[in-house]
């Protein structure tokens, strides 16, 4: 609404229209409240055993605020992955978030080969085909891909091991070490990649 100023001078009447200054009231949450709510929801999903994806949360806030949200979510994820004894690597996050390289370097200042490379078992996600590194004590029955968030099971007890396959046998450049389990699509073995000299998981039909 505009305000009218009426100036009276001898012989004429002048009207000056000036904008009326008002403060629009809004029920929208503040920037800080929105960040806090997203971080709280992300951490609640982590604690509930879900696999929340940082990428999804970044779409829920305006672009200029995404770096700030990314930093907070990454801090939460690093904390809980470290508490769970999982490996946290710069390279994994750089592939997923190339725009936030400086933040990643600051929050994960050193690559973490927490274990010797030969003690890490490497597999690929059957859905997005990204590499996944598992510790020997981690379950092969409930594997979560950090890239796409999918869960899958490498093992079951529904089939038996073929007679002709055994520990020490060479299949290509893989030397079988230990049978981890069998399933509908084959048998999963812990093996040594003799070319790269590292421990991997091999599924044999």
MOPE-V375489 format. One record per residue. SS is DSSP state (H for helix, E for strand, C for the rest). PHI is phi in whole degrees, 0 to 359 (999 if undefined). Layout:
[[SS/PHI] [SS/PHI]]
//
This chain:
[[C/999] [C/265] [E/253] [E/259] [E/252] [E/254] [E/256] [E/262] [E/230] [C/304] [C/94] [E/204] [E/237] [E/245] [E/239] [E/249] [E/262] [E/241] [C/298] [C/270] [C/278] [C/220] [C/256] [C/284] [C/275] [C/226] [C/267] [C/291] [C/292] [C/289] [H/302] [H/295] [H/295] [H/293] [H/299] [H/299] [H/296] [H/293] [H/294] [H/296] [H/291] [H/298] [H/293] [H/297] [H/293] [H/298] [H/292] [C/277] [C/86] [C/276] [C/236] [C/295] [C/259] [H/303] [H/304] [H/294] [H/294] [H/295] [C/285] [C/267] [C/221] [C/298] [H/301] [H/291] [H/257] [H/292] [H/297] [H/294] [H/294] [H/303] [H/300] [H/292] [H/293] [H/294] [H/301] [H/297] [H/295] [H/300] [H/301] [H/286] [H/293] [H/294] [H/299] [C/275] [C/78] [C/268] [C/283] [C/240] [C/238] [H/304] [H/300] [H/297] [H/284] [H/295] [H/295] [H/279] [C/229] [H/297] [H/282] [H/247] [H/302] [H/294] [H/297] [H/296] [H/297] [H/289] [H/275] [C/235] [C/295] [C/226] [C/302] [C/245] [C/284] [C/303] [C/235] [C/301] [H/306] [H/286] [H/262] [E/261] [E/263] [E/254] [E/227] [E/237] [C/295] [C/288] [C/261] [C/253] [C/67] [C/281] [E/290] [E/229] [E/253] [E/246] [E/282] [C/304] [C/274] [C/285] [C/285] [C/268] [C/267] [C/217] [E/261] [E/246] [C/273] [C/289] [C/281] [C/247] [C/81] [C/282] [E/247] [E/209] [C/240] [C/274] [C/235] [E/197] [E/250] [C/273] [C/227] [C/254] [C/285] [C/302] [C/298] [C/278] [C/254] [C/206] [C/300] [C/91] [C/288] [E/264] [E/235] [C/65] [C/258] [E/254] [E/254] [E/290] [E/246] [E/207] [E/284] [E/262] [E/162] [E/231] [E/210] [C/296] [C/253] [E/140] [E/247] [E/262] [E/242] [E/279] [E/218] [E/251] [E/280] [C/289] [C/281] [C/263] [C/55] [E/213] [E/276] [E/224] [E/252] [E/245] [E/255] [E/249] [C/300]]
//
